[in-house]
Amino acid sequence: MPTLQSLFGEIDIYLFDQLLRGRIAVGARIFDAGCGSGRNLVYLLREGFEVFGVDSDPRAIEAVRSLSESLAPGLPAGNFRAEAVEATSFPDAFADVAISSAVLHFARDEDHFDAMLGGLWRILRPGGLFFCRLASTIGIERQVRRISGRRFVLPDHSERYLVDEPILMEHTTRLGGRLLDPLKTTVVSNQRSMTTWVMRKQG
């Protein structure tokens, strides 16, 4: 009998929650922005979803193409491209689901964050599902040290672009999105804070 890990890989538990709640329908076109080696794509590839992804690291793209070949042999290698999220060559309103898991907090500054978010939003069709997890200051406001702008040093000594609830709500309104869940934040004691941001693209 296959194990849960063999079926779902190292999928983000909060993305798994979206699957369990039926928000990612069979046959949906999935776009993973910053897909890495495909840790969130194992189940989706195995179950025949149309899966696409970008990552700025060519080695990650080689790895996810290899994963795709083993789990979904008919899927074109060109579905996975070594590109920046903000400069992807995929067309507008292309995907039913846009995934950004632990990616946007690598933005260099506010302009870069806006460009990355805009690139994600551009490829999502009206009515599509936007799923994002990113580092934030929520719950650890007194434990982070500002470098400049929204760049901070976290308690684990890493440097990230950090958002907070007002910023995410402002972006939700500006983009014309509708929250499907309240913002949910997990605080990892003395390390970091990760916020899950899920919305529907209206229009």
TORPA-4810 file (N, C-alpha, C, O; in nm, 3 decimals):
<nodes>
NODE_1_0.085_-0.119_0.000_0.000_0.000_0.000_0.088_0.125_0.000_0.182_0.134_0.080_M
NODE_2_0.060_0.221_-0.089_0.142_0.342_-0.093_0.127_0.424_0.034_0.020_0.430_0.095_P
NODE_3_0.236_0.487_0.074_0.233_0.572_0.192_0.184_0.712_0.154_0.184_0.749_0.036_T
NODE_4_0.142_0.789_0.254_0.101_0.927_0.228_0.215_1.006_0.167_0.193_1.089_0.078_L
NODE_5_0.337_0.981_0.213_0.451_1.055_0.160_0.475_1.022_0.013_0.510_1.110_-0.065_Q
NODE_6_0.457_0.894_-0.024_0.478_0.858_-0.165_0.370_0.919_-0.254_0.395_0.948_-0.371_S
NODE_7_0.250_0.938_-0.197_0.140_0.996_-0.275_0.152_1.148_-0.287_0.122_1.205_-0.392_L
NODE_8_0.194_1.212_-0.179_0.190_1.358_-0.174_0.327_1.424_-0.165_0.336_1.547_-0.173_F
NODE_9_0.433_1.347_-0.150_0.565_1.406_-0.140_0.576_1.494_-0.016_0.515_1.466_0.087_G
NODE_10_0.655_1.600_-0.028_0.676_1.693_0.084_0.585_1.815_0.072_0.629_1.927_0.098_E
NODE_11_0.460_1.794_0.032_0.368_1.903_0.004_0.350_1.993_0.127_0.345_1.945_0.240_I
NODE_12_0.340_2.122_0.103_0.309_2.218_0.208_0.175_2.179_0.270_0.076_2.160_0.198_D
NODE_13_0.170_2.167_0.402_0.048_2.119_0.468_-0.070_2.212_0.443_-0.185_2.167_0.441_I
NODE_14_-0.044_2.340_0.422_-0.154_2.434_0.399_-0.205_2.426_0.255_-0.321_2.456_0.229_Y
NODE_15_-0.119_2.385_0.162_-0.165_2.356_0.027_-0.244_2.225_0.026_-0.345_2.214_-0.043_L
NODE_16_-0.199_2.129_0.103_-0.272_2.003_0.120_-0.413_2.032_0.171_-0.509_1.968_0.128_F
NODE_17_-0.426_2.127_0.262_-0.556_2.168_0.314_-0.648_2.217_0.202_-0.767_2.188_0.202_D
NODE_18_-0.593_2.291_0.107_-0.674_2.339_-0.006_-0.723_2.223_-0.092_-0.836_2.225_-0.142_Q
NODE_19_-0.640_2.121_-0.108_-0.682_2.001_-0.180_-0.795_1.930_-0.106_-0.895_1.892_-0.167_L
NODE_20_-0.780_1.914_0.024_-0.881_1.845_0.103_-1.015_1.918_0.100_-1.121_1.856_0.109_L
NODE_21_-1.010_2.048_0.086_-1.133_2.127_0.086_-1.193_2.141_-0.054_-1.292_2.213_-0.072_R
NODE_22_-1.135_2.074_-0.152_-1.192_2.070_-0.286_-1.174_2.196_-0.367_-1.246_2.218_-0.465_G
NODE_23_-1.079_2.280_-0.329_-1.060_2.406_-0.400_-0.970_2.392_-0.523_-0.961_2.484_-0.604_R
NODE_24_-0.904_2.278_-0.535_-0.820_2.252_-0.653_-0.882_2.133_-0.724_-0.856_2.018_-0.689_I
NODE_25_-0.963_2.163_-0.823_-1.043_2.060_-0.889_-0.959_1.980_-0.988_-0.864_2.031_-1.047_A
NODE_26_-0.996_1.853_-1.004_-0.930_1.768_-1.103_-0.940_1.834_-1.240_-1.047_1.882_-1.279_V
NODE_27_-0.829_1.836_-1.311_-0.826_1.899_-1.443_-0.782_2.043_-1.442_-0.765_2.104_-1.548_G
NODE_28_-0.763_2.101_-1.323_-0.720_2.240_-1.314_-0.579_2.256_-1.369_-0.496_2.165_-1.361_A
NODE_29_-0.553_2.373_-1.424_-0.419_2.407_-1.472_-0.345_2.476_-1.359_-0.387_2.582_-1.311_R
NODE_30_-0.234_2.415_-1.316_-0.161_2.460_-1.198_-0.032_2.531_-1.239_0.042_2.481_-1.324_I
NODE_31_-0.006_2.647_-1.180_0.119_2.718_-1.204_0.190_2.736_-1.070_0.137_2.798_-0.978_F
NODE_32_0.311_2.680_-1.059_0.389_2.689_-0.936_0.504_2.787_-0.958_0.599_2.758_-1.031_D
NODE_33_0.494_2.903_-0.896_0.594_3.009_-0.911_0.703_2.990_-0.807_0.680_3.007_-0.687_A
NODE_34_0.823_2.954_-0.853_0.929_2.918_-0.761_0.913_2.773_-0.721_0.914_2.740_-0.602_G
NODE_35_0.899_2.687_-0.819_0.860_2.547_-0.796_0.970_2.464_-0.733_0.943_2.355_-0.681_C
NODE_36_1.096_2.513_-0.735_1.205_2.432_-0.683_1.212_2.299_-0.754_1.193_2.292_-0.876_G
NODE_37_1.238_2.193_-0.681_1.247_2.059_-0.740_1.112_1.989_-0.747_1.104_1.872_-0.785_S
NODE_38_1.004_2.060_-0.709_0.870_2.006_-0.726_0.807_1.946_-0.603_0.721_1.859_-0.615_G
NODE_39_0.848_1.990_-0.484_0.798_1.925_-0.362_0.647_1.937_-0.348_0.585_1.850_-0.285_R
NODE_40_0.586_2.042_-0.404_0.440_2.058_-0.394_0.364_1.996_-0.512_0.241_2.007_-0.519_N
NODE_41_0.436_1.932_-0.602_0.373_1.890_-0.728_0.355_1.740_-0.743_0.296_1.695_-0.841_L
NODE_42_0.405_1.661_-0.648_0.404_1.514_-0.663_0.262_1.463_-0.687_0.238_1.394_-0.785_V
NODE_43_0.170_1.496_-0.599_0.031_1.448_-0.612_-0.032_1.502_-0.740_-0.100_1.429_-0.812_Y
NODE_44_-0.010_1.629_-0.768_-0.073_1.693_-0.884_-0.025_1.630_-1.014_-0.104_1.609_-1.106_L
NODE_45_0.102_1.600_-1.023_0.156_1.533_-1.142_0.099_1.392_-1.154_0.057_1.350_-1.262_L
NODE_46_0.100_1.320_-1.044_0.054_1.181_-1.046_-0.094_1.170_-1.085_-0.136_1.074_-1.149_R
NODE_47_-0.173_1.271_-1.044_-0.317_1.265_-1.069_-0.359_1.328_-1.201_-0.479_1.341_-1.227_E
NODE_48_-0.263_1.367_-1.284_-0.296_1.411_-1.418_-0.334_1.556_-1.434_-0.392_1.594_-1.535_G
NODE_49_-0.304_1.639_-1.335_-0.326_1.783_-1.349_-0.232_1.839_-1.456_-0.124_1.785_-1.480_F
NODE_50_-0.276_1.947_-1.521_-0.186_2.021_-1.610_-0.098_2.107_-1.521_-0.146_2.202_-1.458_E
NODE_51_0.029_2.075_-1.515_0.118_2.141_-1.421_0.226_2.218_-1.496_0.285_2.169_-1.592_V
NODE_52_0.250_2.340_-1.450_0.352_2.429_-1.507_0.428_2.492_-1.391_0.377_2.501_-1.280_F
NODE_53_0.550_2.536_-1.419_0.624_2.600_-1.312_0.744_2.677_-1.362_0.795_2.652_-1.471_G
NODE_54_0.787_2.771_-1.280_0.910_2.845_-1.309_0.996_2.848_-1.183_0.946_2.841_-1.070_V
NODE_55_1.125_2.859_-1.205_1.219_2.879_-1.095_1.343_2.945_-1.155_1.383_2.915_-1.267_D
NODE_56_1.402_3.034_-1.079_1.518_3.106_-1.130_1.644_3.018_-1.133_1.744_3.056_-1.194_S
NODE_57_1.640_2.903_-1.067_1.754_2.813_-1.061_1.740_2.704_-1.168_1.652_2.619_-1.156_D
NODE_58_1.823_2.704_-1.271_1.813_2.601_-1.376_1.825_2.458_-1.322_1.765_2.366_-1.378_P
NODE_59_1.901_2.440_-1.214_1.914_2.305_-1.157_1.782_2.256_-1.098_1.750_2.137_-1.105_R
NODE_60_1.706_2.348_-1.041_1.574_2.312_-0.988_1.482_2.270_-1.103_1.406_2.175_-1.090_A
NODE_61_1.490_2.342_-1.213_1.407_2.308_-1.330_1.445_2.171_-1.385_1.357_2.094_-1.424_I
NODE_62_1.573_2.140_-1.388_1.614_2.006_-1.431_1.554_1.900_-1.339_1.508_1.795_-1.385_E
NODE_63_1.555_1.927_-1.210_1.502_1.830_-1.113_1.351_1.813_-1.128_1.302_1.700_-1.124_A
NODE_64_1.277_1.921_-1.146_1.131_1.909_-1.157_1.093_1.846_-1.291_0.991_1.777_-1.299_V
NODE_65_1.171_1.869_-1.394_1.145_1.800_-1.522_1.166_1.650_-1.506_1.089_1.571_-1.561_R
NODE_66_1.268_1.611_-1.433_1.293_1.469_-1.407_1.178_1.408_-1.328_1.133_1.297_-1.357_S
NODE_67_1.130_1.481_-1.227_1.015_1.435_-1.149_0.893_1.420_-1.239_0.820_1.321_-1.229_L
NODE_68_0.871_1.517_-1.325_0.757_1.512_-1.416_0.766_1.392_-1.511_0.665_1.326_-1.538_S
NODE_69_0.884_1.365_-1.560_0.902_1.251_-1.652_0.867_1.120_-1.583_0.813_1.029_-1.647_E
NODE_70_0.897_1.110_-1.455_0.869_0.984_-1.384_0.723_0.970_-1.344_0.672_0.858_-1.338_S
NODE_71_0.656_1.082_-1.316_0.517_1.075_-1.267_0.413_1.106_-1.373_0.300_1.057_-1.365_L
NODE_72_0.449_1.186_-1.473_0.355_1.225_-1.579_0.431_1.231_-1.710_0.459_1.340_-1.761_A
NODE_73_0.465_1.116_-1.766_0.555_1.109_-1.882_0.510_1.191_-2.004_0.594_1.232_-2.084_P
NODE_74_0.382_1.215_-2.018_0.334_1.288_-2.135_0.344_1.439_-2.124_0.318_1.510_-2.221_G
NODE_75_0.382_1.489_-2.009_0.384_1.633_-1.986_0.509_1.693_-2.053_0.620_1.646_-2.028_L
NODE_76_0.493_1.796_-2.136_0.608_1.854_-2.206_0.710_1.915_-2.110_0.673_1.976_-2.010_P
NODE_77_0.838_1.897_-2.141_0.944_1.955_-2.058_0.933_2.107_-2.053_0.973_2.169_-1.955_A
NODE_78_0.878_2.167_-2.160_0.863_2.311_-2.168_0.762_2.369_-2.071_0.751_2.490_-2.058_G
NODE_79_0.689_2.282_-2.002_0.598_2.331_-1.898_0.675_2.390_-1.779_0.619_2.465_-1.699_N
NODE_80_0.803_2.356_-1.770_0.885_2.403_-1.659_1.001_2.484_-1.716_1.078_2.435_-1.799_F
NODE_81_1.012_2.608_-1.671_1.105_2.702_-1.733_1.192_2.772_-1.628_1.146_2.806_-1.519_R
NODE_82_1.318_2.792_-1.664_1.411_2.864_-1.576_1.390_3.013_-1.597_1.457_3.076_-1.679_A
NODE_83_1.297_3.069_-1.522_1.260_3.210_-1.535_1.231_3.268_-1.398_1.196_3.197_-1.304_E
NODE_84_1.246_3.399_-1.390_1.205_3.470_-1.269_1.054_3.483_-1.266_0.990_3.495_-1.370_A
NODE_85_0.996_3.479_-1.146_0.851_3.490_-1.131_0.798_3.618_-1.196_0.693_3.616_-1.260_V
NODE_86_0.871_3.727_-1.180_0.824_3.856_-1.230_0.842_3.872_-1.380_0.794_3.969_-1.439_E
NODE_87_0.911_3.776_-1.444_0.937_3.789_-1.587_0.904_3.661_-1.661_0.969_3.628_-1.760_A
NODE_88_0.805_3.587_-1.614_0.770_3.461_-1.678_0.713_3.483_-1.818_0.645_3.582_-1.844_T
NODE_89_0.742_3.389_-1.906_0.695_3.398_-2.044_0.557_3.335_-2.063_0.504_3.335_-2.174_S
NODE_90_0.497_3.281_-1.957_0.362_3.227_-1.969_0.262_3.340_-1.990_0.282_3.450_-1.940_F
NODE_91_0.155_3.313_-2.065_0.062_3.421_-2.103_-0.031_3.465_-1.990_-0.040_3.400_-1.886_P
NODE_92_-0.099_3.576_-2.013_-0.198_3.628_-1.919_-0.312_3.529_-1.900_-0.345_3.453_-1.991_D
NODE_93_-0.372_3.531_-1.781_-0.493_3.453_-1.750_-0.477_3.307_-1.792_-0.567_3.248_-1.852_A
NODE_94_-0.362_3.251_-1.761_-0.322_3.120_-1.810_-0.362_3.006_-1.716_-0.398_2.897_-1.761_F
NODE_95_-0.356_3.032_-1.585_-0.368_2.925_-1.487_-0.497_2.933_-1.406_-0.551_3.042_-1.383_A
NODE_96_-0.544_2.817_-1.362_-0.658_2.810_-1.270_-0.614_2.826_-1.125_-0.690_2.875_-1.041_D
NODE_97_-0.491_2.784_-1.097_-0.436_2.791_-0.962_-0.293_2.843_-0.971_-0.213_2.792_-1.048_V
NODE_98_-0.262_2.944_-0.891_-0.125_2.996_-0.882_-0.073_2.968_-0.741_-0.134_3.008_-0.643_A
NODE_99_0.041_2.900_-0.734_0.102_2.863_-0.606_0.232_2.941_-0.589_0.315_2.947_-0.679_I
NODE_100_0.247_3.000_-0.473_0.374_3.065_-0.436_0.405_3.026_-0.293_0.353_3.085_-0.198_S
NODE_101_0.490_2.926_-0.277_0.519_2.871_-0.145_0.661_2.907_-0.105_0.757_2.854_-0.162_S
NODE_102_0.674_2.997_-0.007_0.805_3.039_0.045_0.893_3.098_-0.065_1.009_3.059_-0.081_A
NODE_103_0.835_3.193_-0.140_0.906_3.255_-0.251_0.909_3.408_-0.240_1.015_3.469_-0.253_V
NODE_104_0.793_3.469_-0.216_0.785_3.615_-0.222_0.871_3.684_-0.117_0.909_3.800_-0.134_L
NODE_105_0.902_3.615_-0.008_0.986_3.680_0.095_1.132_3.691_0.053_1.214_3.743_0.129_H
NODE_106_1.166_3.643_-0.066_1.302_3.663_-0.119_1.312_3.791_-0.202_1.415_3.818_-0.263_F
NODE_107_1.204_3.869_-0.204_1.208_3.996_-0.276_1.320_4.084_-0.220_1.346_4.085_-0.100_A
NODE_108_1.384_4.157_-0.311_1.494_4.246_-0.269_1.443_4.371_-0.200_1.505_4.423_-0.108_R
NODE_109_1.327_4.420_-0.247_1.271_4.544_-0.195_1.124_4.550_-0.236_1.071_4.455_-0.293_D
NODE_110_1.058_4.662_-0.206_0.915_4.674_-0.234_0.885_4.663_-0.382_0.788_4.598_-0.421_E
NODE_111_0.966_4.726_-0.467_0.943_4.719_-0.612_0.954_4.576_-0.663_0.875_4.533_-0.746_D
NODE_112_1.053_4.503_-0.612_1.070_4.364_-0.654_0.953_4.278_-0.605_0.903_4.194_-0.679_H
NODE_113_0.909_4.300_-0.482_0.794_4.227_-0.429_0.671_4.253_-0.517_0.601_4.160_-0.554_F
NODE_114_0.646_4.379_-0.549_0.530_4.413_-0.632_0.540_4.349_-0.770_0.439_4.305_-0.825_D
NODE_115_0.661_4.343_-0.826_0.680_4.282_-0.958_0.655_4.132_-0.953_0.591_4.076_-1.043_A
NODE_116_0.704_4.066_-0.848_0.682_3.922_-0.833_0.534_3.891_-0.815_0.480_3.801_-0.878_M
NODE_117_0.469_3.968_-0.728_0.326_3.947_-0.704_0.247_3.976_-0.831_0.153_3.904_-0.864_L
NODE_118_0.285_4.082_-0.902_0.216_4.115_-1.027_0.232_4.007_-1.132_0.138_3.979_-1.207_G
NODE_119_0.350_3.946_-1.139_0.371_3.838_-1.234_0.283_3.718_-1.204_0.231_3.654_-1.296_G
NODE_120_0.268_3.687_-1.077_0.179_3.578_-1.036_0.034_3.608_-1.070_-0.037_3.524_-1.125_L
NODE_121_-0.008_3.728_-1.037_-0.148_3.766_-1.057_-0.184_3.771_-1.205_-0.295_3.738_-1.245_W
NODE_122_-0.088_3.813_-1.286_-0.110_3.827_-1.431_-0.145_3.693_-1.496_-0.231_3.687_-1.583_R
NODE_123_-0.078_3.587_-1.453_-0.101_3.458_-1.520_-0.226_3.386_-1.468_-0.266_3.285_-1.525_I
NODE_124_-0.287_3.437_-1.361_-0.404_3.372_-1.302_-0.532_3.421_-1.370_-0.552_3.541_-1.387_L
NODE_125_-0.617_3.328_-1.410_-0.742_3.365_-1.477_-0.841_3.422_-1.376_-0.831_3.393_-1.257_R
NODE_126_-0.937_3.503_-1.421_-1.045_3.546_-1.332_-1.119_3.425_-1.274_-1.152_3.331_-1.346_P
NODE_127_-1.142_3.428_-1.146_-1.203_3.314_-1.077_-1.102_3.215_-1.024_-1.138_3.120_-0.954_G
NODE_128_-0.973_3.236_-1.059_-0.869_3.142_-1.018_-0.831_3.154_-0.872_-0.862_3.253_-0.805_G
NODE_129_-0.763_3.050_-0.822_-0.721_3.040_-0.683_-0.576_3.083_-0.668_-0.488_3.034_-0.739_L
NODE_130_-0.552_3.175_-0.577_-0.417_3.221_-0.545_-0.380_3.166_-0.408_-0.449_3.193_-0.309_F
NODE_131_-0.271_3.089_-0.401_-0.223_3.032_-0.274_-0.081_3.078_-0.250_0.007_3.057_-0.333_F
NODE_132_-0.060_3.142_-0.136_0.073_3.194_-0.105_0.108_3.172_0.041_0.025_3.195_0.129_C
NODE_133_0.231_3.128_0.065_0.286_3.127_0.201_0.414_3.208_0.197_0.497_3.190_0.108_R
NODE_134_0.429_3.297_0.294_0.547_3.383_0.295_0.577_3.428_0.437_0.490_3.426_0.524_L
NODE_135_0.700_3.467_0.459_0.741_3.511_0.591_0.680_3.646_0.623_0.661_3.729_0.533_A
NODE_136_0.649_3.669_0.750_0.588_3.794_0.793_0.641_3.833_0.930_0.714_3.758_0.995_S
NODE_137_0.602_3.953_0.972_0.636_3.998_1.107_0.529_3.961_1.208_0.547_3.983_1.328_T
NODE_138_0.418_3.905_1.162_0.303_3.881_1.248_0.340_3.787_1.363_0.384_3.674_1.342_I
NODE_139_0.321_3.835_1.485_0.349_3.755_1.603_0.493_3.760_1.652_0.523_3.714_1.762_G
NODE_140_0.582_3.817_1.570_0.723_3.825_1.612_0.776_3.968_1.595_0.896_3.989_1.574_I
NODE_141_0.686_4.064_1.603_0.724_4.203_1.576_0.844_4.250_1.658_0.925_4.329_1.609_E
NODE_142_0.856_4.203_1.781_0.964_4.248_1.869_1.091_4.165_1.855_1.192_4.192_1.920_R
NODE_143_1.084_4.064_1.770_1.200_3.975_1.755_1.273_3.994_1.623_1.373_3.927_1.597_Q
NODE_144_1.225_4.085_1.539_1.290_4.108_1.410_1.363_4.242_1.413_1.327_4.332_1.489_V
NODE_145_1.465_4.254_1.330_1.543_4.378_1.322_1.541_4.429_1.179_1.582_4.360_1.086_R
NODE_146_1.493_4.551_1.162_1.483_4.609_1.029_1.622_4.643_0.973_1.706_4.701_1.041_R
NODE_147_1.643_4.604_0.847_1.764_4.643_0.775_1.736_4.772_0.699_1.802_4.875_0.719_I
NODE_148_1.635_4.764_0.611_1.586_4.881_0.539_1.456_4.843_0.471_1.437_4.728_0.431_S
NODE_149_1.365_4.942_0.459_1.236_4.912_0.397_1.167_4.799_0.469_1.149_4.804_0.590_G
NODE_150_1.128_4.696_0.394_1.064_4.579_0.453_1.161_4.461_0.467_1.118_4.348_0.489_R
NODE_151_1.290_4.486_0.454_1.390_4.382_0.475_1.427_4.376_0.622_1.458_4.477_0.685_R
NODE_152_1.422_4.253_0.678_1.447_4.235_0.819_1.541_4.117_0.842_1.556_4.029_0.757_F
NODE_153_1.605_4.117_0.958_1.675_3.999_1.008_1.580_3.927_1.103_1.529_3.986_1.198_V
NODE_154_1.558_3.799_1.076_1.468_3.717_1.157_1.543_3.660_1.278_1.666_3.664_1.283_L
NODE_155_1.469_3.606_1.376_1.536_3.544_1.491_1.631_3.431_1.453_1.727_3.404_1.526_P
NODE_156_1.606_3.364_1.340_1.697_3.256_1.297_1.818_3.310_1.220_1.899_3.233_1.168_D
NODE_157_1.829_3.445_1.214_1.942_3.516_1.153_1.935_3.523_1.000_2.027_3.576_0.938_H
NODE_158_1.831_3.472_0.940_1.814_3.488_0.797_1.758_3.627_0.767_1.700_3.692_0.854_S
NODE_159_1.777_3.673_0.644_1.724_3.802_0.600_1.611_3.779_0.500_1.626_3.702_0.405_E
NODE_160_1.499_3.845_0.524_1.382_3.827_0.439_1.307_3.959_0.421_1.319_4.052_0.501_R
NODE_161_1.230_3.963_0.313_1.133_4.072_0.294_1.007_4.029_0.369_0.946_3.928_0.334_Y
NODE_162_0.968_4.104_0.470_0.858_4.063_0.556_0.735_4.153_0.538_0.746_4.275_0.531_L
NODE_163_0.620_4.090_0.532_0.493_4.161_0.523_0.424_4.158_0.658_0.471_4.093_0.752_V
NODE_164_0.311_4.228_0.667_0.225_4.219_0.785_0.080_4.218_0.737_0.055_4.224_0.616_D
NODE_165_-0.014_4.209_0.829_-0.155_4.199_0.789_-0.204_4.320_0.710_-0.267_4.300_0.607_E
NODE_166_-0.178_4.444_0.752_-0.226_4.558_0.672_-0.173_4.558_0.529_-0.246_4.591_0.436_P
NODE_167_-0.047_4.519_0.512_0.010_4.516_0.377_-0.060_4.411_0.291_-0.093_4.438_0.176_I
NODE_168_-0.082_4.292_0.346_-0.150_4.187_0.268_-0.293_4.225_0.236_-0.342_4.196_0.126_L
NODE_169_-0.362_4.288_0.329_-0.499_4.331_0.303_-0.502_4.442_0.197_-0.592_4.447_0.114_M
NODE_170_-0.403_4.531_0.203_-0.394_4.637_0.102_-0.373_4.578_-0.037_-0.436_4.622_-0.133_E
NODE_171_-0.284_4.480_-0.048_-0.261_4.415_-0.177_-0.385_4.339_-0.224_-0.417_4.340_-0.343_H
NODE_172_-0.453_4.274_-0.133_-0.576_4.202_-0.169_-0.677_4.297_-0.233_-0.736_4.266_-0.336_T
NODE_173_-0.696_4.412_-0.172_-0.789_4.512_-0.224_-0.741_4.568_-0.357_-0.819_4.580_-0.451_T
NODE_174_-0.613_4.602_-0.365_-0.559_4.662_-0.487_-0.570_4.568_-0.606_-0.599_4.611_-0.717_R
NODE_175_-0.547_4.441_-0.582_-0.552_4.342_-0.690_-0.695_4.305_-0.730_-0.718_4.248_-0.837_L
NODE_176_-0.789_4.336_-0.643_-0.926_4.294_-0.668_-0.948_4.149_-0.631_-1.029_4.080_-0.693_G
NODE_177_-0.876_4.103_-0.530_-0.894_3.966_-0.483_-0.997_3.957_-0.373_-1.038_4.058_-0.316_G
NODE_178_-1.039_3.836_-0.344_-1.132_3.811_-0.233_-1.074_3.701_-0.147_-1.051_3.589_-0.194_R
NODE_179_-1.050_3.733_-0.020_-0.995_3.632_0.071_-1.090_3.513_0.082_-1.210_3.529_0.103_L
NODE_180_-1.035_3.393_0.067_-1.113_3.271_0.088_-1.102_3.221_0.231_-1.192_3.154_0.281_L
NODE_181_-0.992_3.252_0.295_-0.969_3.218_0.435_-0.914_3.342_0.505_-0.851_3.426_0.440_D
NODE_182_-0.937_3.355_0.634_-0.864_3.458_0.708_-0.714_3.430_0.696_-0.672_3.316_0.678_P
NODE_183_-0.634_3.536_0.706_-0.490_3.515_0.708_-0.456_3.424_0.826_-0.506_3.442_0.936_L
NODE_184_-0.371_3.325_0.800_-0.333_3.229_0.903_-0.181_3.230_0.918_-0.108_3.217_0.820_K
NODE_185_-0.137_3.247_1.041_0.007_3.260_1.065_0.055_3.155_1.164_-0.006_3.133_1.268_T
NODE_186_0.166_3.092_1.129_0.233_2.997_1.216_0.363_3.059_1.264_0.448_3.096_1.184_T
NODE_187_0.378_3.070_1.395_0.501_3.123_1.454_0.587_3.006_1.499_0.546_2.925_1.583_V
NODE_188_0.705_2.998_1.442_0.802_2.896_1.483_0.892_2.963_1.586_0.971_3.051_1.552_V
NODE_189_0.881_2.920_1.709_0.943_2.988_1.823_1.090_3.018_1.800_1.170_2.929_1.769_S
NODE_190_1.125_3.146_1.816_1.263_3.194_1.805_1.326_3.168_1.669_1.448_3.162_1.656_N
NODE_191_1.241_3.152_1.566_1.295_3.132_1.431_1.231_3.226_1.329_1.297_3.315_1.276_Q
NODE_192_1.100_3.204_1.303_1.036_3.282_1.197_0.885_3.277_1.214_0.832_3.207_1.301_R
NODE_193_0.816_3.352_1.129_0.670_3.352_1.124_0.628_3.337_0.979_0.676_3.411_0.892_S
NODE_194_0.539_3.241_0.951_0.495_3.215_0.813_0.344_3.235_0.804_0.267_3.177_0.881_M
NODE_195_0.303_3.317_0.708_0.162_3.351_0.691_0.109_3.289_0.561_0.175_3.292_0.458_T
NODE_196_-0.012_3.234_0.569_-0.079_3.176_0.453_-0.186_3.273_0.405_-0.269_3.320_0.482_T
NODE_197_-0.181_3.303_0.276_-0.265_3.405_0.211_-0.335_3.338_0.093_-0.271_3.304_-0.006_W
NODE_198_-0.465_3.318_0.104_-0.542_3.247_0.001_-0.656_3.336_-0.046_-0.737_3.382_0.035_V
NODE_199_-0.664_3.360_-0.177_-0.772_3.443_-0.228_-0.815_3.399_-0.367_-0.746_3.323_-0.435_M
NODE_200_-0.929_3.449_-0.406_-0.987_3.423_-0.537_-0.972_3.550_-0.622_-0.998_3.660_-0.574_R
NODE_201_-0.930_3.533_-0.746_-0.919_3.646_-0.837_-1.056_3.676_-0.895_-1.115_3.592_-0.962_K
NODE_202_-1.106_3.794_-0.869_-1.238_3.832_-0.918_-1.227_3.898_-1.055_-1.120_3.940_-1.098_Q
NODE_203_-1.341_3.907_-1.122_-1.341_3.972_-1.253_-1.409_3.886_-1.357_-1.418_3.926_-1.473_G
</nodes>
